[in-house]
Amino acid sequence: MSFLPIHRILPRWSNSAGSYDLGPGNANGPTVDLLYGSLVELDVSISGANKDVYFYITDSNGRRVFDAGRIYDGYHLEWQATAFGSFRLNFDNTMSWFSHKYVNWSYEVFHYKTLFCFLGIGLLILGTLQIFREEKVIHKIKKFIFKEPETLVIECQYCGNTYSKTLDKCPHCGASQKKVRTPRKEKAS
C-alpha cells in the first residue's frame, strides 16, 4: 500500500505554515520531526526580486538529504523521509547581494506509510504465529484421524487361538481373558 497516494484521502497528522523575509545572503527554514517513511507535502510561494531561492532539506547532522536547487515563484514538493529524526526545510537567499526575498511556506506531514508498514509487520508476525499454531492443531488432528486402530481380536494365552475382544472367554478352550489390573493410587495422609 506504500505506493498508493493514501495521504490524499486520509487526514494529515500535523501541519505548519509561516513566512520569512530573507535578506541578501541569508538562509532560514522550519524544522520538522519525522519518522522513517513519513511524507511531507510542501507548498512555497516566493516574491521579491527574481522570485527565486535555493531550496534543500538537511538532516539533524546538517547533511543535505534532498536538494531541489533554485526554485522559482511557486513550488510544490512531496518528499518521503529516509530516516527517523529532525529535518530542516532550508530556504537560501545566498545568491542575492542586494535583494530581499519573501518566502511563504506551508507543509503537511503524513505518517500513514509508516503506520501501514508497522501494521503490515505486525500482521505478518501474527500470521506466522497463527500458522505455527494451526500446524500444531493440524498435527493433533492428523494424529487422531490416522491413529492405528485398536485390534478387535486378542490371542488366548493358553491355546494360542485368536478370538474377538468382546468375548469374556476363549471359544476354543474356555479360558477367561487375563484382566490387567491398574495399580491403585495411594491416599495422602
PyMOL CGO cylinders between C-alpha atoms (Angstrom):
from pymol import cmd
from pymol.cgo import CYLINDER

trace = [
    CYLINDER, 0.00, 0.00, 0.00, 3.00, 2.29, 0.25, 0.3, 1, 1, 1, 1, 1, 1,
    CYLINDER, 3.00, 2.29, 0.25, 2.80, 3.23, -3.44, 0.3, 1, 1, 1, 1, 1, 1,
    CYLINDER, 2.80, 3.23, -3.44, -0.83, 4.43, -3.16, 0.3, 1, 1, 1, 1, 1, 1,
    CYLINDER, -0.83, 4.43, -3.16, -1.46, 8.16, -2.58, 0.3, 1, 1, 1, 1, 1, 1,
    CYLINDER, -1.46, 8.16, -2.58, -3.20, 7.46, 0.75, 0.3, 1, 1, 1, 1, 1, 1,
    CYLINDER, -3.20, 7.46, 0.75, -2.49, 10.96, 2.04, 0.3, 1, 1, 1, 1, 1, 1,
    CYLINDER, -2.49, 10.96, 2.04, -5.00, 12.32, -0.49, 0.3, 1, 1, 1, 1, 1, 1,
    CYLINDER, -5.00, 12.32, -0.49, -7.95, 10.68, 1.28, 0.3, 1, 1, 1, 1, 1, 1,
    CYLINDER, -7.95, 10.68, 1.28, -6.81, 10.47, 4.93, 0.3, 1, 1, 1, 1, 1, 1,
    CYLINDER, -6.81, 10.47, 4.93, -6.37, 13.46, 7.26, 0.3, 1, 1, 1, 1, 1, 1,
    CYLINDER, -6.37, 13.46, 7.26, -2.93, 14.94, 7.89, 0.3, 1, 1, 1, 1, 1, 1,
    CYLINDER, -2.93, 14.94, 7.89, -1.12, 14.25, 11.15, 0.3, 1, 1, 1, 1, 1, 1,
    CYLINDER, -1.12, 14.25, 11.15, 0.35, 17.73, 11.54, 0.3, 1, 1, 1, 1, 1, 1,
    CYLINDER, 0.35, 17.73, 11.54, 0.80, 20.93, 9.60, 0.3, 1, 1, 1, 1, 1, 1,
    CYLINDER, 0.80, 20.93, 9.60, 2.54, 24.28, 9.86, 0.3, 1, 1, 1, 1, 1, 1,
    CYLINDER, 2.54, 24.28, 9.86, 2.78, 27.49, 7.91, 0.3, 1, 1, 1, 1, 1, 1,
    CYLINDER, 2.78, 27.49, 7.91, 4.88, 30.61, 8.03, 0.3, 1, 1, 1, 1, 1, 1,
    CYLINDER, 4.88, 30.61, 8.03, 6.89, 33.17, 6.09, 0.3, 1, 1, 1, 1, 1, 1,
    CYLINDER, 6.89, 33.17, 6.09, 10.41, 34.50, 6.01, 0.3, 1, 1, 1, 1, 1, 1,
    CYLINDER, 10.41, 34.50, 6.01, 11.90, 37.79, 4.87, 0.3, 1, 1, 1, 1, 1, 1,
    CYLINDER, 11.90, 37.79, 4.87, 15.23, 36.59, 3.54, 0.3, 1, 1, 1, 1, 1, 1,
    CYLINDER, 15.23, 36.59, 3.54, 17.77, 39.34, 3.25, 0.3, 1, 1, 1, 1, 1, 1,
    CYLINDER, 17.77, 39.34, 3.25, 20.74, 39.08, 0.89, 0.3, 1, 1, 1, 1, 1, 1,
    CYLINDER, 20.74, 39.08, 0.89, 22.98, 36.16, 1.85, 0.3, 1, 1, 1, 1, 1, 1,
    CYLINDER, 22.98, 36.16, 1.85, 20.55, 34.77, 4.44, 0.3, 1, 1, 1, 1, 1, 1,
    CYLINDER, 20.55, 34.77, 4.44, 19.02, 31.33, 4.83, 0.3, 1, 1, 1, 1, 1, 1,
    CYLINDER, 19.02, 31.33, 4.83, 16.21, 30.17, 7.09, 0.3, 1, 1, 1, 1, 1, 1,
    CYLINDER, 16.21, 30.17, 7.09, 13.68, 27.38, 7.37, 0.3, 1, 1, 1, 1, 1, 1,
    CYLINDER, 13.68, 27.38, 7.37, 11.41, 25.39, 9.67, 0.3, 1, 1, 1, 1, 1, 1,
    CYLINDER, 11.41, 25.39, 9.67, 12.39, 22.12, 11.34, 0.3, 1, 1, 1, 1, 1, 1,
    CYLINDER, 12.39, 22.12, 11.34, 10.10, 19.12, 11.28, 0.3, 1, 1, 1, 1, 1, 1,
    CYLINDER, 10.10, 19.12, 11.28, 10.37, 15.82, 13.20, 0.3, 1, 1, 1, 1, 1, 1,
    CYLINDER, 10.37, 15.82, 13.20, 9.69, 12.81, 11.00, 0.3, 1, 1, 1, 1, 1, 1,
    CYLINDER, 9.69, 12.81, 11.00, 9.55, 9.03, 11.19, 0.3, 1, 1, 1, 1, 1, 1,
    CYLINDER, 9.55, 9.03, 11.19, 11.04, 6.73, 8.57, 0.3, 1, 1, 1, 1, 1, 1,
    CYLINDER, 11.04, 6.73, 8.57, 8.62, 6.81, 5.62, 0.3, 1, 1, 1, 1, 1, 1,
    CYLINDER, 8.62, 6.81, 5.62, 6.76, 9.95, 6.74, 0.3, 1, 1, 1, 1, 1, 1,
    CYLINDER, 6.76, 9.95, 6.74, 5.57, 12.11, 3.88, 0.3, 1, 1, 1, 1, 1, 1,
    CYLINDER, 5.57, 12.11, 3.88, 5.97, 15.89, 3.83, 0.3, 1, 1, 1, 1, 1, 1,
    CYLINDER, 5.97, 15.89, 3.83, 3.86, 17.86, 1.36, 0.3, 1, 1, 1, 1, 1, 1,
    CYLINDER, 3.86, 17.86, 1.36, 5.31, 21.38, 0.98, 0.3, 1, 1, 1, 1, 1, 1,
    CYLINDER, 5.31, 21.38, 0.98, 3.93, 24.41, -0.85, 0.3, 1, 1, 1, 1, 1, 1,
    CYLINDER, 3.93, 24.41, -0.85, 6.08, 27.52, -1.31, 0.3, 1, 1, 1, 1, 1, 1,
    CYLINDER, 6.08, 27.52, -1.31, 5.44, 30.92, -2.88, 0.3, 1, 1, 1, 1, 1, 1,
    CYLINDER, 5.44, 30.92, -2.88, 8.24, 33.42, -3.40, 0.3, 1, 1, 1, 1, 1, 1,
    CYLINDER, 8.24, 33.42, -3.40, 8.06, 37.15, -4.05, 0.3, 1, 1, 1, 1, 1, 1,
    CYLINDER, 8.06, 37.15, -4.05, 10.63, 39.90, -4.41, 0.3, 1, 1, 1, 1, 1, 1,
    CYLINDER, 10.63, 39.90, -4.41, 13.43, 40.44, -6.94, 0.3, 1, 1, 1, 1, 1, 1,
    CYLINDER, 13.43, 40.44, -6.94, 13.59, 37.42, -9.29, 0.3, 1, 1, 1, 1, 1, 1,
    CYLINDER, 13.59, 37.42, -9.29, 11.22, 35.32, -7.15, 0.3, 1, 1, 1, 1, 1, 1,
    CYLINDER, 11.22, 35.32, -7.15, 13.85, 32.64, -6.63, 0.3, 1, 1, 1, 1, 1, 1,
    CYLINDER, 13.85, 32.64, -6.63, 15.72, 30.97, -3.73, 0.3, 1, 1, 1, 1, 1, 1,
    CYLINDER, 15.72, 30.97, -3.73, 17.70, 27.80, -3.25, 0.3, 1, 1, 1, 1, 1, 1,
    CYLINDER, 17.70, 27.80, -3.25, 15.79, 25.04, -1.50, 0.3, 1, 1, 1, 1, 1, 1,
    CYLINDER, 15.79, 25.04, -1.50, 17.22, 21.95, 0.19, 0.3, 1, 1, 1, 1, 1, 1,
    CYLINDER, 17.22, 21.95, 0.19, 16.47, 19.66, 3.13, 0.3, 1, 1, 1, 1, 1, 1,
    CYLINDER, 16.47, 19.66, 3.13, 19.10, 18.81, 5.76, 0.3, 1, 1, 1, 1, 1, 1,
    CYLINDER, 19.10, 18.81, 5.76, 19.06, 16.17, 8.48, 0.3, 1, 1, 1, 1, 1, 1,
    CYLINDER, 19.06, 16.17, 8.48, 19.92, 16.76, 12.14, 0.3, 1, 1, 1, 1, 1, 1,
    CYLINDER, 19.92, 16.76, 12.14, 23.64, 16.44, 11.32, 0.3, 1, 1, 1, 1, 1, 1,
    CYLINDER, 23.64, 16.44, 11.32, 23.44, 19.18, 8.68, 0.3, 1, 1, 1, 1, 1, 1,
    CYLINDER, 23.44, 19.18, 8.68, 23.85, 16.80, 5.71, 0.3, 1, 1, 1, 1, 1, 1,
    CYLINDER, 23.85, 16.80, 5.71, 21.75, 17.51, 2.66, 0.3, 1, 1, 1, 1, 1, 1,
    CYLINDER, 21.75, 17.51, 2.66, 19.28, 14.70, 2.06, 0.3, 1, 1, 1, 1, 1, 1,
    CYLINDER, 19.28, 14.70, 2.06, 17.37, 16.49, -0.70, 0.3, 1, 1, 1, 1, 1, 1,
    CYLINDER, 17.37, 16.49, -0.70, 18.42, 19.35, -2.97, 0.3, 1, 1, 1, 1, 1, 1,
    CYLINDER, 18.42, 19.35, -2.97, 15.92, 20.98, -5.33, 0.3, 1, 1, 1, 1, 1, 1,
    CYLINDER, 15.92, 20.98, -5.33, 18.41, 23.62, -6.43, 0.3, 1, 1, 1, 1, 1, 1,
    CYLINDER, 18.41, 23.62, -6.43, 16.97, 27.00, -7.35, 0.3, 1, 1, 1, 1, 1, 1,
    CYLINDER, 16.97, 27.00, -7.35, 13.17, 27.22, -7.11, 0.3, 1, 1, 1, 1, 1, 1,
    CYLINDER, 13.17, 27.22, -7.11, 11.08, 29.97, -8.65, 0.3, 1, 1, 1, 1, 1, 1,
    CYLINDER, 11.08, 29.97, -8.65, 7.80, 31.68, -7.81, 0.3, 1, 1, 1, 1, 1, 1,
    CYLINDER, 7.80, 31.68, -7.81, 5.67, 28.73, -6.62, 0.3, 1, 1, 1, 1, 1, 1,
    CYLINDER, 5.67, 28.73, -6.62, 6.96, 25.32, -5.70, 0.3, 1, 1, 1, 1, 1, 1,
    CYLINDER, 6.96, 25.32, -5.70, 5.26, 22.09, -4.62, 0.3, 1, 1, 1, 1, 1, 1,
    CYLINDER, 5.26, 22.09, -4.62, 7.13, 19.12, -3.14, 0.3, 1, 1, 1, 1, 1, 1,
    CYLINDER, 7.13, 19.12, -3.14, 6.13, 15.70, -1.80, 0.3, 1, 1, 1, 1, 1, 1,
    CYLINDER, 6.13, 15.70, -1.80, 9.12, 14.21, 0.00, 0.3, 1, 1, 1, 1, 1, 1,
    CYLINDER, 9.12, 14.21, 0.00, 9.35, 10.98, 1.95, 0.3, 1, 1, 1, 1, 1, 1,
    CYLINDER, 9.35, 10.98, 1.95, 11.74, 10.78, 4.91, 0.3, 1, 1, 1, 1, 1, 1,
    CYLINDER, 11.74, 10.78, 4.91, 14.51, 8.23, 4.57, 0.3, 1, 1, 1, 1, 1, 1,
    CYLINDER, 14.51, 8.23, 4.57, 15.29, 8.04, 8.30, 0.3, 1, 1, 1, 1, 1, 1,
    CYLINDER, 15.29, 8.04, 8.30, 13.98, 8.95, 11.75, 0.3, 1, 1, 1, 1, 1, 1,
    CYLINDER, 13.98, 8.95, 11.75, 14.90, 12.39, 13.01, 0.3, 1, 1, 1, 1, 1, 1,
    CYLINDER, 14.90, 12.39, 13.01, 14.60, 16.15, 12.66, 0.3, 1, 1, 1, 1, 1, 1,
    CYLINDER, 14.60, 16.15, 12.66, 14.81, 17.67, 9.21, 0.3, 1, 1, 1, 1, 1, 1,
    CYLINDER, 14.81, 17.67, 9.21, 15.16, 21.32, 8.28, 0.3, 1, 1, 1, 1, 1, 1,
    CYLINDER, 15.16, 21.32, 8.28, 13.49, 22.77, 5.20, 0.3, 1, 1, 1, 1, 1, 1,
    CYLINDER, 13.49, 22.77, 5.20, 16.02, 25.40, 4.08, 0.3, 1, 1, 1, 1, 1, 1,
    CYLINDER, 16.02, 25.40, 4.08, 15.21, 28.50, 2.02, 0.3, 1, 1, 1, 1, 1, 1,
    CYLINDER, 15.21, 28.50, 2.02, 18.51, 30.04, 0.98, 0.3, 1, 1, 1, 1, 1, 1,
    CYLINDER, 18.51, 30.04, 0.98, 18.99, 33.54, -0.48, 0.3, 1, 1, 1, 1, 1, 1,
    CYLINDER, 18.99, 33.54, -0.48, 22.80, 33.47, -0.58, 0.3, 1, 1, 1, 1, 1, 1,
    CYLINDER, 22.80, 33.47, -0.58, 22.68, 34.09, -4.35, 0.3, 1, 1, 1, 1, 1, 1,
    CYLINDER, 22.68, 34.09, -4.35, 21.50, 37.68, -3.79, 0.3, 1, 1, 1, 1, 1, 1,
    CYLINDER, 21.50, 37.68, -3.79, 23.77, 40.58, -2.87, 0.3, 1, 1, 1, 1, 1, 1,
    CYLINDER, 23.77, 40.58, -2.87, 21.15, 43.30, -2.60, 0.3, 1, 1, 1, 1, 1, 1,
    CYLINDER, 21.15, 43.30, -2.60, 17.61, 41.97, -2.98, 0.3, 1, 1, 1, 1, 1, 1,
    CYLINDER, 17.61, 41.97, -2.98, 15.20, 40.70, -0.33, 0.3, 1, 1, 1, 1, 1, 1,
    CYLINDER, 15.20, 40.70, -0.33, 13.02, 37.66, -0.97, 0.3, 1, 1, 1, 1, 1, 1,
    CYLINDER, 13.02, 37.66, -0.97, 9.76, 36.90, 0.79, 0.3, 1, 1, 1, 1, 1, 1,
    CYLINDER, 9.76, 36.90, 0.79, 9.02, 33.19, 1.20, 0.3, 1, 1, 1, 1, 1, 1,
    CYLINDER, 9.02, 33.19, 1.20, 5.60, 31.95, 2.28, 0.3, 1, 1, 1, 1, 1, 1,
    CYLINDER, 5.60, 31.95, 2.28, 5.53, 28.24, 3.07, 0.3, 1, 1, 1, 1, 1, 1,
    CYLINDER, 5.53, 28.24, 3.07, 3.18, 25.62, 4.43, 0.3, 1, 1, 1, 1, 1, 1,
    CYLINDER, 3.18, 25.62, 4.43, 3.67, 21.92, 4.93, 0.3, 1, 1, 1, 1, 1, 1,
    CYLINDER, 3.67, 21.92, 4.93, 1.60, 18.94, 5.99, 0.3, 1, 1, 1, 1, 1, 1,
    CYLINDER, 1.60, 18.94, 5.99, 3.01, 15.74, 7.49, 0.3, 1, 1, 1, 1, 1, 1,
    CYLINDER, 3.01, 15.74, 7.49, 1.53, 12.30, 6.91, 0.3, 1, 1, 1, 1, 1, 1,
    CYLINDER, 1.53, 12.30, 6.91, 2.73, 9.23, 8.84, 0.3, 1, 1, 1, 1, 1, 1,
    CYLINDER, 2.73, 9.23, 8.84, 0.37, 6.71, 7.18, 0.3, 1, 1, 1, 1, 1, 1,
    CYLINDER, 0.37, 6.71, 7.18, 3.03, 4.85, 5.22, 0.3, 1, 1, 1, 1, 1, 1,
    CYLINDER, 3.03, 4.85, 5.22, 4.98, 4.31, 8.44, 0.3, 1, 1, 1, 1, 1, 1,
    CYLINDER, 4.98, 4.31, 8.44, 1.81, 3.27, 10.23, 0.3, 1, 1, 1, 1, 1, 1,
    CYLINDER, 1.81, 3.27, 10.23, 0.89, 0.82, 7.46, 0.3, 1, 1, 1, 1, 1, 1,
    CYLINDER, 0.89, 0.82, 7.46, 4.44, -0.55, 7.46, 0.3, 1, 1, 1, 1, 1, 1,
    CYLINDER, 4.44, -0.55, 7.46, 4.27, -1.31, 11.19, 0.3, 1, 1, 1, 1, 1, 1,
    CYLINDER, 4.27, -1.31, 11.19, 0.74, -2.66, 10.79, 0.3, 1, 1, 1, 1, 1, 1,
    CYLINDER, 0.74, -2.66, 10.79, 1.95, -4.93, 7.98, 0.3, 1, 1, 1, 1, 1, 1,
    CYLINDER, 1.95, -4.93, 7.98, 4.87, -6.19, 10.06, 0.3, 1, 1, 1, 1, 1, 1,
    CYLINDER, 4.87, -6.19, 10.06, 2.52, -6.85, 12.98, 0.3, 1, 1, 1, 1, 1, 1,
    CYLINDER, 2.52, -6.85, 12.98, 0.10, -8.77, 10.76, 0.3, 1, 1, 1, 1, 1, 1,
    CYLINDER, 0.10, -8.77, 10.76, 2.97, -10.77, 9.29, 0.3, 1, 1, 1, 1, 1, 1,
    CYLINDER, 2.97, -10.77, 9.29, 4.13, -11.79, 12.78, 0.3, 1, 1, 1, 1, 1, 1,
    CYLINDER, 4.13, -11.79, 12.78, 0.56, -12.58, 13.83, 0.3, 1, 1, 1, 1, 1, 1,
    CYLINDER, 0.56, -12.58, 13.83, 0.02, -14.64, 10.69, 0.3, 1, 1, 1, 1, 1, 1,
    CYLINDER, 0.02, -14.64, 10.69, 3.24, -16.57, 11.23, 0.3, 1, 1, 1, 1, 1, 1,
    CYLINDER, 3.24, -16.57, 11.23, 2.26, -17.35, 14.82, 0.3, 1, 1, 1, 1, 1, 1,
    CYLINDER, 2.26, -17.35, 14.82, -1.18, -18.44, 13.61, 0.3, 1, 1, 1, 1, 1, 1,
    CYLINDER, -1.18, -18.44, 13.61, 0.41, -20.75, 11.04, 0.3, 1, 1, 1, 1, 1, 1,
    CYLINDER, 0.41, -20.75, 11.04, 2.54, -22.40, 13.73, 0.3, 1, 1, 1, 1, 1, 1,
    CYLINDER, 2.54, -22.40, 13.73, -0.49, -22.73, 15.98, 0.3, 1, 1, 1, 1, 1, 1,
    CYLINDER, -0.49, -22.73, 15.98, -2.54, -24.21, 13.15, 0.3, 1, 1, 1, 1, 1, 1,
    CYLINDER, -2.54, -24.21, 13.15, 0.30, -26.60, 12.32, 0.3, 1, 1, 1, 1, 1, 1,
    CYLINDER, 0.30, -26.60, 12.32, 0.18, -27.96, 15.88, 0.3, 1, 1, 1, 1, 1, 1,
    CYLINDER, 0.18, -27.96, 15.88, -3.60, -28.33, 15.69, 0.3, 1, 1, 1, 1, 1, 1,
    CYLINDER, -3.60, -28.33, 15.69, -3.42, -29.98, 12.27, 0.3, 1, 1, 1, 1, 1, 1,
    CYLINDER, -3.42, -29.98, 12.27, -0.75, -32.36, 13.58, 0.3, 1, 1, 1, 1, 1, 1,
    CYLINDER, -0.75, -32.36, 13.58, -3.02, -33.32, 16.51, 0.3, 1, 1, 1, 1, 1, 1,
    CYLINDER, -3.02, -33.32, 16.51, -5.99, -33.83, 14.17, 0.3, 1, 1, 1, 1, 1, 1,
    CYLINDER, -5.99, -33.83, 14.17, -3.92, -35.97, 11.80, 0.3, 1, 1, 1, 1, 1, 1,
    CYLINDER, -3.92, -35.97, 11.80, -2.67, -37.98, 14.74, 0.3, 1, 1, 1, 1, 1, 1,
    CYLINDER, -2.67, -37.98, 14.74, -6.25, -38.53, 15.91, 0.3, 1, 1, 1, 1, 1, 1,
    CYLINDER, -6.25, -38.53, 15.91, -7.69, -39.34, 12.48, 0.3, 1, 1, 1, 1, 1, 1,
    CYLINDER, -7.69, -39.34, 12.48, -4.85, -41.52, 11.27, 0.3, 1, 1, 1, 1, 1, 1,
    CYLINDER, -4.85, -41.52, 11.27, -4.09, -43.30, 14.53, 0.3, 1, 1, 1, 1, 1, 1,
    CYLINDER, -4.09, -43.30, 14.53, -3.68, -47.02, 14.33, 0.3, 1, 1, 1, 1, 1, 1,
    CYLINDER, -3.68, -47.02, 14.33, -6.98, -48.75, 15.01, 0.3, 1, 1, 1, 1, 1, 1,
    CYLINDER, -6.98, -48.75, 15.01, -7.26, -50.87, 18.10, 0.3, 1, 1, 1, 1, 1, 1,
    CYLINDER, -7.26, -50.87, 18.10, -7.14, -54.55, 17.42, 0.3, 1, 1, 1, 1, 1, 1,
    CYLINDER, -7.14, -54.55, 17.42, -10.53, -56.16, 17.86, 0.3, 1, 1, 1, 1, 1, 1,
    CYLINDER, -10.53, -56.16, 17.86, -9.07, -59.61, 18.38, 0.3, 1, 1, 1, 1, 1, 1,
    CYLINDER, -9.07, -59.61, 18.38, -6.88, -60.98, 21.10, 0.3, 1, 1, 1, 1, 1, 1,
    CYLINDER, -6.88, -60.98, 21.10, -4.80, -64.08, 21.38, 0.3, 1, 1, 1, 1, 1, 1,
    CYLINDER, -4.80, -64.08, 21.38, -5.63, -66.65, 24.02, 0.3, 1, 1, 1, 1, 1, 1,
    CYLINDER, -5.63, -66.65, 24.02, -2.70, -67.11, 26.38, 0.3, 1, 1, 1, 1, 1, 1,
    CYLINDER, -2.70, -67.11, 26.38, -3.46, -70.82, 26.84, 0.3, 1, 1, 1, 1, 1, 1,
    CYLINDER, -3.46, -70.82, 26.84, -4.34, -72.22, 23.41, 0.3, 1, 1, 1, 1, 1, 1,
    CYLINDER, -4.34, -72.22, 23.41, -2.91, -69.50, 21.18, 0.3, 1, 1, 1, 1, 1, 1,
    CYLINDER, -2.91, -69.50, 21.18, -6.06, -69.06, 19.07, 0.3, 1, 1, 1, 1, 1, 1,
    CYLINDER, -6.06, -69.06, 19.07, -7.41, -65.57, 18.35, 0.3, 1, 1, 1, 1, 1, 1,
    CYLINDER, -7.41, -65.57, 18.35, -10.92, -64.50, 19.20, 0.3, 1, 1, 1, 1, 1, 1,
    CYLINDER, -10.92, -64.50, 19.20, -13.00, -61.33, 19.48, 0.3, 1, 1, 1, 1, 1, 1,
    CYLINDER, -13.00, -61.33, 19.48, -12.12, -58.95, 22.26, 0.3, 1, 1, 1, 1, 1, 1,
    CYLINDER, -12.12, -58.95, 22.26, -15.80, -58.59, 23.10, 0.3, 1, 1, 1, 1, 1, 1,
    CYLINDER, -15.80, -58.59, 23.10, -15.99, -62.16, 24.40, 0.3, 1, 1, 1, 1, 1, 1,
    CYLINDER, -15.99, -62.16, 24.40, -15.12, -62.89, 28.04, 0.3, 1, 1, 1, 1, 1, 1,
    CYLINDER, -15.12, -62.89, 28.04, -13.86, -66.43, 27.36, 0.3, 1, 1, 1, 1, 1, 1,
    CYLINDER, -13.86, -66.43, 27.36, -11.94, -68.10, 24.60, 0.3, 1, 1, 1, 1, 1, 1,
    CYLINDER, -11.94, -68.10, 24.60, -14.47, -70.06, 22.44, 0.3, 1, 1, 1, 1, 1, 1,
    CYLINDER, -14.47, -70.06, 22.44, -11.85, -72.79, 21.79, 0.3, 1, 1, 1, 1, 1, 1,
    CYLINDER, -11.85, -72.79, 21.79, -10.59, -73.64, 25.27, 0.3, 1, 1, 1, 1, 1, 1,
    CYLINDER, -10.59, -73.64, 25.27, -12.99, -71.72, 27.54, 0.3, 1, 1, 1, 1, 1, 1,
    CYLINDER, -12.99, -71.72, 27.54, -10.19, -69.82, 29.33, 0.3, 1, 1, 1, 1, 1, 1,
    CYLINDER, -10.19, -69.82, 29.33, -11.08, -66.38, 30.67, 0.3, 1, 1, 1, 1, 1, 1,
    CYLINDER, -11.08, -66.38, 30.67, -9.37, -63.23, 29.37, 0.3, 1, 1, 1, 1, 1, 1,
    CYLINDER, -9.37, -63.23, 29.37, -6.50, -62.18, 31.51, 0.3, 1, 1, 1, 1, 1, 1,
    CYLINDER, -6.50, -62.18, 31.51, -7.52, -58.94, 33.23, 0.3, 1, 1, 1, 1, 1, 1,
    CYLINDER, -7.52, -58.94, 33.23, -4.78, -56.39, 33.63, 0.3, 1, 1, 1, 1, 1, 1,
    CYLINDER, -4.78, -56.39, 33.63, -5.10, -54.60, 36.91, 0.3, 1, 1, 1, 1, 1, 1,
    CYLINDER, -5.10, -54.60, 36.91, -4.18, -50.97, 37.21, 0.3, 1, 1, 1, 1, 1, 1,
    CYLINDER, -4.18, -50.97, 37.21, -2.39, -50.04, 40.42, 0.3, 1, 1, 1, 1, 1, 1,
    CYLINDER, -2.39, -50.04, 40.42, -4.40, -48.00, 42.90, 0.3, 1, 1, 1, 1, 1, 1,
    CYLINDER, -4.40, -48.00, 42.90, -3.28, -44.56, 43.84, 0.3, 1, 1, 1, 1, 1, 1,
    CYLINDER, -3.28, -44.56, 43.84, -2.23, -44.27, 47.44, 0.3, 1, 1, 1, 1, 1, 1,
    CYLINDER, -2.23, -44.27, 47.44, -4.07, -41.75, 49.53, 0.3, 1, 1, 1, 1, 1, 1,
    CYLINDER, -4.07, -41.75, 49.53, -2.03, -38.97, 51.05, 0.3, 1, 1, 1, 1, 1, 1,
    CYLINDER, -2.03, -38.97, 51.05, -2.37, -38.88, 54.79, 0.3, 1, 1, 1, 1, 1, 1,
]
cmd.load_cgo(trace, "trace")
